Amino acid sequence: MPWTSEHLNWLIDTGQVINTTCGKKAKVYRFDHDVNDQEIMRKWAKHYRNHYCDDRQIDIMKAPGQSRSDYLFTMKFPSQTKAPGPSIRAGDFAEILVVDYLTYLQGYTVPRTRYDRKGVPNESTKGSDVLAFKTDIDNPANDELLVYEVKAKFTAKPKPMLQEAIVHSAKDPLRIAESLNGIKQRMLDRNEFGNIGLINRFQDSANQPYKTKFGAAAVCSNSAFDIETLAEADSAHHPYSADLELIAFYGEELMTLANALYERAANEI
């Protein structure tokens, strides 16, 4: 897959920390994107498109006579205008940004199987938002599964999105087995047999214990980003509060950016 990370050059650690009601600290990143940087946008659009449809398969997948862009807009990408398409777009954008952050800046392995097997473009895939893995060959007891919930707010006024992510994260311990199985099934469907061993390892916690951690992320446009609102977050009722990390991202007009990225992804093939 043509994954790339150059767009993460725009992700800036602000040095700010959100001190939440429950005493946790959430790092704050600002996404200083530049849509006029044609080279990065071109590579990012290709990277983004391949989450939904492998470039090597699009001509087989689309209907005879159908254009690639029409196929992507009608069968793969969430709608820009038809509800709940815009909210699905925002959610997918936020999740993929967190996946890239965990992969390229935090050193996790994150399977990218969540979007290309959806039967309905305007729906989210069931299960936990992001499952990330680290393995230690010398000491498998140090292997780590990190489960992230991601919530996006790209329009209108601030809302407690970090709290919403925490609430949804509290359900993740019950969804881990289903989410691992879903990733494995999609890997099998895509003939990614070489990656199945990683999932097998994390399906065997009884015989091979590993560390399980959780995360909650809020991704907001500038207009919807407010530190005081996010600081109201309380993880006291999370079943694994001690193993829960928090993070926040914000950037200028992220919905406009997401729409531009989908447009470019559909038309630059």
Order of alpha helices (4+ residues) and beta strands (2+ residues): beta-beta-alpha-alpha-alpha-alpha-beta-beta-alpha-alpha-alpha-beta-alpha-beta-alpha
